[in-house]
Amino acid sequence: MGRSRVLAVLAGALCVFTTACTGLTPSAVGTAPPDVPKVTVDQTATADTAATAVLAGGCFWGMQGVFEHVKGVNRVLAGYTGGDAQTAHYDEVSADDTGHAESVQITYDPHQITYGTLLQIFFSVAHDPTEVNRQGPDSGTQYRSAIFPQDDDQARIAAAYIAQLGASQVFSAPVATTVEAGRTFYPAEDYHQDYMAANPTDSYISVNDMPKLAQLKRRYPELYHEQPVLVKG
């Protein structure tokens, strides 16, 4: 598990506790992810100007940090999905017995970016979908690769894209991502929000997550914006 988290600001002083996100792994550095194909099944046209996607792919610091730089995304919350409200707290989720996954809730404008394009980013640069119950140095079911569809259309798109990726054989191992419908997202504690944007030189972030942001900018320059859309403004 081992990851260090900045837990609180008390009386104006930053207090640092070591509970998670401290692991470093050489494999996370300099390894370019494969070029995944564009989705062939995507969401239908809608008059709505806001939609929500919930995705899990390891430590939510990096997931949030990547999607905060995607055009068309209006907000990204770090949180927990898969368990119940009573256990949606960091200490309990870290015990790896709640059913929760560290996840992000992405609010986006479907007229600017589609659900399928978000999935393409998710599978290509945001995490490694072939890892089972882990990402990089972090292990446990709370770090699993999962999609939590918010409606039947999203479930259909997710299942179709996973099948498409499998058929393309773009990955050297099977895609381990699960599609888990009917799960509620619970926001994480305030000290987790915008962590990557606030701490770009943190050793865990610089080794494990900043390379993902660089890949986003390189692979999807038309979708990348320099200034992140922050929860805290």
C-alpha positions, 0 to 999 in steps of 0.5 A: 500500500505505502503512499504518503498523503498531506492530510490537513492544514491545522492552525495555518501549518501544513501537517504531513502524515504517511499513509499512502502514495509513497511508492516509486517504481522505475517502470512508471518512468519513460514508458510510453503507453500504446496507441489505442484506437478511437472508439467506434461506439460512442454516446448519442447526440444530446441536448444536455450541456453537462454529463458525468463519468466515473472512472477508477485507475489507481491513485486518484491524485493522478487520475484527477490531475490528468483529466483536469487538463482535458478540454471540455471537462468542467470539474473533476472530483477525487473520491470513492466508488463501489462500497457504501457511504459508511466506509467512504473514508480514506482510512477505511478504504486503505484497509482494502476491504470496503469494495471501494475503488479510488475514483474520479467523477468527471463533469464534462460538456458532451458538446465539447468532448464525448464519453468515448473520448474520455475513455480513450484518454483513460485507457491510453494515458491515465493508467495501465488497464492491464494491471489487476488490483494495482497501479504501479507501486500501489496494490489492492482492490481500491486501486483496480481499473474500473468504469462506473457507468452512469446510465445504460448508454455509458455501459454500452459504450464501455463494454464495446470499447473494452471489446474493441481494445481486446480485438485490436491486441494493442496491449500485451496483456488482457484488459483488466478493467471492470464495468460496475454499474449502479454504484454511488460516487462519494467525494474524498476528503478535501486534502486529496482534491487537486493534490497533483496540481498543488504538488507537482514536485512531490516525489510520488507525483513527479515519478508516477503521474507527471509522465501521464500529463506529458503523454496527454499533451503529446498525444492529444494536443487538441484536447489539452489545456495548460491550466487545470480546472480545479475543484478549489478554484 
